[in-house]
Amino acid sequence: MDEPLRDSGTAGAGNVPEYSVSEISGAIRRTLEGTFGRVRVRGEITEFKRYPSGHLYFSLKDEGGKISSVVWRGSVSRLGLKPENGVEVVATGKISSYGERSSYQLIIDRLDYAGEGALLARIERLRLKLAAEGLFDAAGKRALPFLPDVIGVVTSAQGAVMHDIRTTIARRFPRRLLVWPVAVQGEAAAAQIAAAIAGFDAIDGRGPIPRPDVLIVARGGGSLEDLMAFNDEVVLRAAAACRIPLISAVGHETDTTLIDFVSDRRAPTPTAAAELAAPARAELVADLGHRAARLTSGLARLTQTLRLRLDRAAARLPDLPSLLGTARMRLDDRGHRLDMALPALVARRRAALLAVERAMPSASLLTGPRRARLALAASHLQSGLRQALRDGHARADRTRLRPAPLAAMLRERRAHLAGLAGRLESLSPMAVLERGYVLVRDPAGVPVTRAADVRPGGRLVLIFADGEAAVRADRSGEAAQGRLDI
């Protein structure tokens, strides 16, 4: 002990000294701190808690025991890793006691993973978990743009990584770079990297800052502990959720981190990532020249082939001018022959007609006998008519009546006619109409004898003894009269 415990001198207690609680607590604390000093303790983190004050409290345990541990707020940023339950670490700090609770604890100012075996086991558990969720599926990988206009870079502001990326892009094809500086190792590195990826993805491009067409997440080489930020679940989920094609370039060519599985493309080095992001301008120019030469050569060959084909087709065609000349001569010959043939044809037909005319008899010879027979028949008809007229007059003279019989016959016929007129008058409908009756007809002239046959609003014709009147039936069946010309 730094200083001896003093004797209280209490009587009756013999040689047993008496101490206060504070004296005992202080003595124990000085003994622990003086005996152990600065120590390194290996164990598994358990019962981890982060208090609003910023202090971290947890315990370190192994198969045989457990020790309480605390990390003061000022030392959290310098721990070197993010404490989590179940992680085996080597804690560096000093032993101290907490007198108010009669307990001792390890005050930690640095944490390191307990060997690569523990780190690899932790990485493997996370890999299996994310693989089961489909974050590594090839179907979700995005294609890199052929020639991006803006390239976003997430890396440390210091070091050779940024210089390598900038010089490589300037050499291959100068593009605009947007750099989001972050810490690439330590406890705060994972959160900063994830925030940078999400921040680039949140840029909409409508403001003064353009939206990147491709992202590069890069850092130089280091130990497995140095690269643990790129195995952090927060970073991996941010990379998987990013809608911008992402290239990972972490460590050297042999280094592999989980972000390489989540990213759309993995580059072995930051320089290789820059080469993936921007094509070589000289190679593009050379390729364009080569393609232009091939295109020119191809067009020349195609033109030559088509010209040869046209020449062969033209050789197989007949001589159009000669064909046209022959056709013109044939047409002239046909026209000349036609001009000569028409007058000859007319002359032949006229001669034939004259020959027929000379062979025919004269008209007087043909009509003379017929005219004589017709005159004879007309004479016989006139004489017959005169004889029939004389016979008719004779018959009339023989059958002529006396006045008395004719008057008697006339009286008899008049009496008979008067009787028939009386009977007709008794049967006439006009006599019925004179007595006040009316004859009802529809517009077609058909008599209407029943009220059921009358439609409301229908037109009717009423026939009276002295004329006609047109009416229209209302909805109740009554007639509303309208005058017509009678």
C-alpha positions in Angstrom: 0.0 0.0 0.0 1.0 3.6 -0.7 0.5 4.5 3.0 0.0 2.4 6.1 -3.4 2.1 7.8 -3.3 4.1 11.0 -4.2 2.6 14.4 -7.3 4.1 16.0 -6.1 3.3 19.5 -9.6 2.0 20.6 -9.5 0.4 24.0 -10.8 -3.0 24.5 -10.2 -4.0 20.8 -6.8 -5.5 21.4 -4.4 -5.2 18.5 -7.2 -5.0 15.8 -7.1 -1.6 14.1 -10.3 0.3 13.3 -10.9 2.0 9.8 -13.6 4.0 8.2 -15.4 2.9 5.1 -13.8 5.6 3.0 -10.4 4.6 4.3 -10.9 0.9 3.3 -12.3 1.9 -0.2 -9.4 4.3 -0.9 -6.9 1.7 0.3 -8.4 -0.9 -2.0 -8.5 1.4 -4.9 -4.8 2.5 -4.4 -3.8 -1.1 -4.1 -5.6 -2.2 -7.3 -4.3 0.8 -9.4 -0.8 0.5 -7.9 -0.5 -3.3 -8.3 -1.9 -3.8 -11.8 -1.3 -0.4 -13.5 -2.1 -0.6 -17.2 -3.4 -4.0 -18.3 -4.7 -5.8 -21.4 -7.7 -8.1 -20.8 -9.1 -10.6 -23.3 -12.8 -11.5 -23.1 -16.2 -11.5 -24.8 -18.4 -8.4 -24.5 -21.7 -8.9 -22.8 -24.4 -6.7 -21.1 -23.5 -3.8 -23.4 -25.2 -0.5 -22.7 -24.8 3.0 -24.1 -26.1 5.7 -21.7 -27.4 9.1 -22.7 -24.3 10.7 -21.1 -22.2 9.0 -23.8 -20.5 6.6 -21.5 -20.4 2.9 -22.4 -20.9 0.1 -19.8 -20.4 -3.6 -20.5 -18.8 -6.7 -19.0 -15.9 -8.9 -20.2 -16.3 -12.6 -19.6 -14.6 -15.9 -20.3 -15.2 -19.4 -19.1 -14.1 -18.7 -15.5 -15.3 -15.2 -14.7 -16.6 -11.7 -15.6 -15.3 -8.2 -15.0 -17.3 -5.0 -15.2 -15.9 -2.4 -17.7 -16.6 1.2 -18.6 -15.5 3.5 -21.4 -15.8 7.2 -20.6 -17.3 9.4 -23.2 -14.0 11.1 -24.1 -12.4 7.8 -25.0 -15.3 6.4 -27.2 -14.0 8.0 -30.4 -10.5 6.4 -29.8 -11.6 2.9 -29.1 -10.7 1.5 -32.5 -13.9 -0.5 -33.0 -17.6 -0.5 -32.2 -18.4 -2.6 -29.1 -21.1 -5.2 -29.6 -22.4 -8.1 -27.5 -20.7 -11.4 -28.4 -17.5 -9.9 -29.9 -14.3 -11.2 -28.4 -11.9 -8.4 -27.8 -8.7 -7.4 -26.1 -9.4 -4.4 -23.9 -6.6 -2.0 -22.8 -7.0 0.1 -19.7 -6.5 0.2 -15.9 -8.1 -1.5 -13.0 -10.0 0.7 -10.5 -12.7 0.3 -7.9 -16.0 2.0 -7.3 -16.3 2.5 -3.6 -20.0 3.4 -3.5 -20.9 -0.1 -4.7 -17.9 -1.9 -3.3 -17.0 -3.2 -6.8 -14.0 -3.0 -9.0 -14.0 -2.3 -12.8 -11.8 -2.0 -15.9 -11.6 1.5 -17.3 -11.0 0.9 -21.0 -9.5 3.4 -23.5 -8.8 1.0 -26.4 -10.4 -2.2 -27.8 -9.0 -4.6 -30.3 -10.4 -7.7 -31.8 -9.0 -10.8 -30.2 -7.1 -12.2 -33.2 -8.2 -12.7 -36.8 -10.1 -15.9 -35.9 -12.7 -13.9 -34.0 -12.9 -11.3 -36.7 -13.3 -13.9 -39.4 -16.0 -15.7 -37.4 -17.9 -12.4 -37.0 -17.6 -11.6 -40.7 -18.8 -15.0 -41.7 -21.9 -14.8 -39.5 -22.8 -11.5 -41.0 -22.1 -12.8 -44.5 -24.4 -15.7 -44.1 -27.1 -13.4 -42.7 -27.0 -10.9 -45.6 -26.7 -13.7 -48.2 -29.9 -15.2 -46.8 -31.6 -11.8 -47.3 -30.5 -11.7 -50.9 -28.2 -8.7 -50.7 -25.5 -10.5 -52.7 -27.8 -11.7 -55.5 -26.4 -11.1 -59.0 -29.9 -10.2 -60.3 -29.8 -7.0 -58.2 -26.5 -5.8 -59.6 -26.7 -2.6 -61.7 -24.7 -2.1 -64.9 -22.0 0.7 -64.9 -22.6 3.6 -67.3 -20.4 3.6 -70.4 -19.3 7.2 -70.0 -20.4 8.8 -66.7 -20.6 12.6 -66.5 -20.1 12.8 -62.7 -18.2 10.3 -60.5 -18.7 10.3 -56.7 -15.9 9.1 -54.5 -16.2 8.0 -50.8 -12.8 7.8 -49.3 -10.4 9.5 -46.9 -9.3 13.0 -47.7 -5.7 12.2 -46.9 -3.6 9.4 -48.4 -2.7 8.2 -51.9 -6.1 6.8 -52.7 -7.7 10.0 -53.8 -4.6 11.0 -55.7 -4.6 7.7 -57.6 -8.2 8.0 -58.5 -8.0 11.6 -59.6 -4.8 11.1 -61.7 -6.2 7.9 -63.3 -9.5 9.5 -64.4 -7.6 12.6 -65.7 -5.4 10.4 -67.7 -8.1 8.1 -69.2 -11.0 10.5 -69.7 -11.4 13.7 -67.6 -14.6 13.6 -65.7 -16.1 15.7 -62.9 -15.4 14.3 -59.4 -17.4 14.7 -56.3 -15.5 13.7 -53.1 -17.2 12.9 -49.8 -14.3 12.6 -47.3 -14.8 10.0 -44.5 -12.8 8.2 -41.9 -11.9 4.8 -43.3 -11.1 3.1 -40.0 -12.0 3.4 -36.4 -15.3 3.3 -34.6 -16.9 6.3 -36.4 -15.8 5.1 -39.9 -18.7 2.8 -40.6 -21.3 5.5 -39.8 -19.5 8.1 -41.9 -19.2 5.7 -44.9 -22.9 4.7 -44.7 -23.9 8.4 -44.4 -21.8 9.3 -47.4 -23.3 6.6 -49.6 -26.8 7.6 -48.6 -26.0 11.2 -49.0 -24.9 10.7 -52.6 -28.0 8.6 -53.3 -30.2 11.4 -51.9 -28.9 14.1 -54.4 -31.7 14.7 -57.0 -29.5 16.7 -59.4 -31.9 19.7 -59.6 -29.7 21.8 -57.3 -26.2 23.2 -57.7 -24.7 19.8 -56.9 -25.1 17.2 -59.7 -26.1 13.6 -59.1 -23.3 11.2 -59.6 -23.7 8.6 -62.3 -21.4 6.1 -60.5 -19.9 5.8 -57.0 -16.5 4.6 -55.9 -16.0 3.5 -52.3 -12.3 3.1 -51.7 -9.4 2.9 -49.2 -5.8 1.7 -49.2 -4.6 -1.6 -47.8 -4.4 -2.5 -44.1 -4.9 -5.2 -41.6 -8.1 -7.1 -41.1 -8.9 -4.8 -38.2 -8.3 -1.7 -40.3 -10.7 -2.9 -42.9 -13.5 -3.8 -40.5 -15.5 -0.7 -41.3 -16.2 -2.1 -44.7 -17.5 -5.3 -43.1 -20.0 -3.3 -40.9 -23.7 -4.1 -41.5 -24.6 -0.4 -41.6 -22.3 0.1 -44.5 -23.4 -3.0 -46.3 -27.1 -2.1 -46.1 -26.4 1.4 -47.3 -24.5 0.1 -50.3 -27.3 -2.4 -51.1 -30.0 0.4 -50.9 -28.0 2.8 -53.1 -29.6 3.4 -56.5 -26.4 4.6 -58.0 -24.1 1.9 -59.5 -21.3 1.3 -56.9 -17.7 0.2 -57.3 -15.9 -1.1 -54.2 -12.1 -0.8 -54.1 -11.0 -1.6 -50.5 -7.5 -2.7 -49.7 -5.1 -4.5 -52.0 -5.9 -7.1 -54.7 -5.9 -9.9 -52.2 -8.0 -8.1 -49.6 -11.7 -9.1 -49.6 -14.4 -7.4 -47.5 -18.2 -7.9 -47.5 -18.8 -4.6 -49.4 -17.3 -6.4 -52.4 -20.2 -8.8 -52.4 -22.8 -6.1 -52.0 -21.4 -3.6 -54.6 -22.3 -3.7 -58.3 -18.6 -4.2 -59.3 -15.5 -5.0 -57.3 -12.2 -3.5 -58.2 -8.9 -5.0 -56.8 -7.4 -1.5 -56.2 -8.6 2.1 -56.2 -6.7 2.7 -59.5 -8.6 -0.2 -61.1 -11.9 1.3 -59.8 -11.1 4.5 -61.6 -10.3 2.5 -64.8 -13.7 0.8 -64.5 -15.6 4.1 -64.0 -14.0 6.0 -66.9 -13.1 4.4 -70.2 -9.7 5.3 -71.8 -10.3 8.2 -74.2 -7.4 7.2 -76.5 -8.8 3.7 -76.7 -12.2 5.0 -77.6 -10.7 7.3 -80.3 -8.7 4.4 -81.7 -11.8 2.1 -81.6 -13.9 4.8 -83.4 -11.2 5.2 -86.0 -11.0 1.4 -86.5 -14.8 1.2 -86.8 -14.9 4.1 -89.2 -12.3 2.4 -91.4 -14.2 -0.8 -91.3 -17.5 1.1 -92.1 -15.8 2.9 -95.1 -14.4 -0.4 -96.4 -17.7 -2.2 -96.0 -19.6 0.6 -97.8 -17.0 0.5 -100.6 -17.4 -3.3 -101.0 -21.1 -3.0 -100.9 -21.1 -0.3 -103.5 -18.8 -2.3 -105.7 -21.0 -5.4 -105.4 -24.1 -3.5 -106.2 -22.5 -1.9 -109.2 -21.4 -5.3 -110.6 -24.8 -6.7 -110.0 -26.3 -3.7 -111.9 -23.9 -4.1 -114.7 -24.8 -7.8 -115.1 -28.5 -7.0 -115.0 -28.0 -4.2 -117.6 -26.1 -6.7 -119.9 -29.0 -9.1 -119.8 -31.5 -6.4 -120.8 -32.4 -6.1 -124.6 -31.4 -3.1 -126.7 -34.3 -0.7 -126.0 -33.5 1.9 -128.7 -33.4 -0.8 -131.4 -36.7 -2.4 -130.1 -38.3 1.0 -130.2 -37.1 1.7 -133.7 -38.4 -1.7 -134.9 -41.8 -1.0 -133.3 -41.9 2.5 -134.9 -41.2 1.1 -138.4 -43.8 -1.6 -137.9 -46.3 1.0 -136.9 -45.6 3.1 -139.9 -45.9 0.1 -142.2 -49.3 -0.8 -140.7 -50.5 2.8 -141.1 -49.5 2.9 -144.7 -51.1 -0.4 -145.5 -54.3 0.8 -143.7 -54.4 4.0 -145.7 -54.2 2.0 -148.9 -56.6 -0.8 -147.8 -59.6 1.4 -146.8 -60.3 3.0 -150.3 -59.9 -0.4 -151.9 -62.4 -1.9 -149.5 -64.9 0.9 -150.1 -64.6 0.5 -153.9 -65.2 -3.2 -153.7 -68.3 -2.8 -151.5 -69.7 -0.1 -153.9 -69.2 -2.4 -156.9 -70.9 -5.2 -155.2 -73.9 -3.0 -154.3 -74.2 -1.7 -157.9 -74.2 -5.3 -159.1 -77.0 -6.2 -156.8 -78.9 -3.1 -157.8 -78.7 -4.0 -161.5 -80.1 -7.4 -160.9 -83.2 -6.2 -159.0 -86.6 -5.6 -160.9 -88.1 -2.1 -161.1 -90.5 -0.8 -158.5 -93.4 -0.2 -160.9 -93.2 -3.7 -162.1 -93.5 -5.0 -158.5 -96.3 -2.7 -157.3 -98.5 -2.6 -160.5 -100.5 -5.9 -160.0 -100.9 -5.2 -156.3 -102.3 -1.7 -157.0 -104.9 -3.1 -159.5 -106.1 -5.7 -157.0 -106.4 -3.1 -154.3 -108.5 -0.8 -156.6 -110.8 -3.7 -157.5 -111.3 -4.6 -153.8 -112.2 -1.0 -152.9 -114.8 -0.8 -155.7 -116.5 -4.0 -154.5 -116.5 -2.6 -150.9 -118.2 0.7 -151.9 -120.9 -1.2 -153.8 -121.5 -3.5 -150.8 -121.9 -0.6 -148.4 -124.4 1.2 -150.7 -126.5 -2.0 -150.9 -126.4 -2.4 -147.1 -127.5 1.2 -146.6 -130.5 0.7 -148.9 -131.5 -2.5 -147.1 -131.3 -0.7 -143.7 -133.6 2.1 -144.8 -136.1 -0.4 -146.1 -136.2 -2.3 -142.8 -136.7 0.9 -140.9 -139.7 1.9 -143.0 -141.3 -1.5 -142.4 -140.9 -1.4 -138.5 -141.9 2.2 -137.9 -144.5 2.5 -134.9 -147.6 4.6 -134.5 -147.8 7.5 -131.7 -150.4 5.9 -129.5 -148.5 2.7 -128.7 -145.4 4.7 -127.9 -147.2 7.0 -125.4 -148.7 4.0 -123.6 -145.4 2.3 -123.3 -143.8 5.6 -122.0 -146.5 6.0 -119.3 -145.9 2.4 -118.2 -142.1 2.9 -117.9 -142.5 6.2 -116.0 -144.8 4.5 -113.3 -142.3 1.7 -112.9 -139.5 4.2 -112.5 -141.5 6.2 -109.8 -142.0 3.0 -107.8 -138.3 2.2 -107.9 -137.4 5.8 -106.8 -139.7 5.5 -103.7 -138.2 2.3 -102.6 -134.7 3.8 -103.1 -135.6 6.8 -101.1 -136.8 4.7 -98.2 -133.5 2.8 -98.1 -131.2 5.9 -98.4 -129.0 6.8 -95.4 -129.6 10.5 -96.1 -133.2 10.1 -95.0 -131.9 8.8 -91.6 -129.5 11.8 -91.4 -132.5 14.1 -92.0 -134.0 12.8 -88.8 -131.0 14.0 -86.7 -128.6 11.0 -86.9 -124.9 11.4 -87.7 -122.6 9.0 -89.6 -119.0 8.7 -88.0 -116.0 7.8 -90.1 -112.2 7.8 -89.5 -109.9 9.8 -91.8 -109.6 6.8 -94.1 -113.4 6.8 -94.6 -114.1 3.6 -92.6 -117.3 3.9 -90.5 -116.8 3.9 -86.7 -119.6 2.0 -85.0 -118.1 1.5 -81.4 -116.8 3.9 -78.8 -114.0 1.4 -78.1 -112.6 2.0 -81.6 -112.1 5.7 -80.9 -108.5 6.5 -79.7 -108.1 9.6 -77.5 -106.8 12.4 -79.6 -107.8 10.7 -82.8 -109.4 12.5 -85.7 -113.0 11.7 -86.8 -115.3 12.9 -89.6 -119.0 13.5 -88.7 -121.4 13.3 -91.7 -124.6 15.3 -91.3 -127.5 15.7 -93.7 -126.2 19.0 -95.0 -122.4 18.3 -94.9 -119.4 17.1 -93.0 -117.4 18.3 -89.9 -113.9 17.2 -88.7 -113.5 16.6 -85.0 -110.8 15.3 -82.5 -111.6 13.0 -79.6 -110.3 14.1 -76.2 -108.8 11.8 -73.5 -112.1 11.1 -71.8 -113.6 10.0 -75.1 -115.6 13.2 -75.7 -115.4 15.0 -79.0 -113.9 18.5 -79.3 -115.2 19.8 -82.6 -113.1 21.6 -85.2 -114.6 23.1 -88.3 -113.7 22.0 -91.8 -114.7 23.2 -95.2 -117.9 21.3 -96.1 
